[in-house]
Amino acid sequence: MSRFRSYQGLTGAGKRHAGYWKRREGRVTLNSEQAADLNLLCYHAKWLCHRWQTELGPALQGLGSRHAGECHDHIVVAAKLAHSMRRATRR
């Protein structure tokens, strides 16, 4: 189970000065809980993309929704990043 149970749990991790993350570029070490969280995030992003492309996206486009195109780009990029992250963590 993820340690992030609410949005507030996620926001505390991002409150760092700009140079903090710049110095940490490159390899990242995850503990087992973080690796499990990342794996689940990747799984769900890829699941969402599949559902989007096969059912939700076409349905919204059929209804003439202006949000279909906007959402499509974000969902597909998230799935591509998820695929890349899963491959990187399995090495």
C-alpha positions in Angstrom: 0.0 0.0 0.0 1.3 3.4 -0.9 2.2 5.8 1.9 0.5 8.6 0.0 -3.1 8.5 1.0 -4.0 12.1 0.1 -3.0 14.9 -2.1 -1.4 16.6 0.9 1.0 13.7 1.4 2.3 14.2 -2.1 2.7 18.0 -2.0 5.2 17.9 0.9 7.8 16.2 -1.2 7.9 19.0 -3.7 8.7 21.9 -1.4 12.4 22.2 -2.2 14.4 25.0 -3.7 15.1 24.9 -7.4 18.7 23.8 -7.1 17.8 20.8 -4.9 16.6 18.6 -7.8 19.2 19.9 -10.2 22.0 18.5 -8.1 20.3 15.1 -8.0 20.0 14.5 -11.7 21.1 11.2 -13.0 20.6 7.9 -11.1 18.0 7.8 -8.4 17.9 5.2 -5.6 14.5 4.0 -4.5 13.6 2.0 -1.5 11.4 -1.0 -1.9 8.2 0.9 -1.0 9.0 3.7 -3.5 9.8 1.1 -6.2 6.4 -0.6 -5.6 4.6 2.8 -5.7 6.4 3.6 -9.0 5.5 0.2 -10.5 1.8 0.7 -9.5 1.8 4.2 -11.0 3.2 2.9 -14.2 0.7 0.1 -14.4 -2.2 2.4 -13.9 -0.9 5.0 -16.4 -0.7 2.3 -19.1 -4.1 0.9 -18.2 -5.6 4.4 -18.4 -4.0 4.9 -21.8 -5.3 1.7 -23.2 -8.9 2.5 -22.0 -8.5 6.0 -23.3 -7.5 4.8 -26.8 -10.1 2.0 -27.1 -13.1 3.5 -25.3 -13.1 6.9 -23.7 -11.3 8.9 -26.3 -13.4 7.8 -29.2 -16.6 8.3 -27.1 -15.7 11.8 -26.2 -14.7 12.6 -29.8 -18.0 11.2 -31.0 -19.8 13.6 -28.6 -17.8 16.5 -30.0 -15.9 17.2 -26.8 -13.1 19.8 -27.1 -11.4 18.1 -24.2 -10.7 14.8 -26.0 -7.7 16.1 -27.9 -6.2 17.8 -24.8 -6.6 14.7 -22.7 -5.3 12.4 -25.4 -1.9 14.1 -25.5 -1.4 14.0 -21.7 -2.6 10.4 -21.3 -0.4 9.1 -24.1 2.7 10.9 -22.9 2.0 9.6 -19.3 1.8 6.0 -20.7 5.1 6.4 -22.7 6.9 7.8 -19.6 5.4 4.9 -17.5 6.7 2.4 -20.0 10.1 4.0 -19.9 10.2 4.1 -16.1 9.2 0.4 -15.8 11.9 -0.6 -18.2 14.5 1.5 -16.3 13.5 0.0 -12.9 13.8 -3.6 -14.1 17.4 -3.3 -15.1 
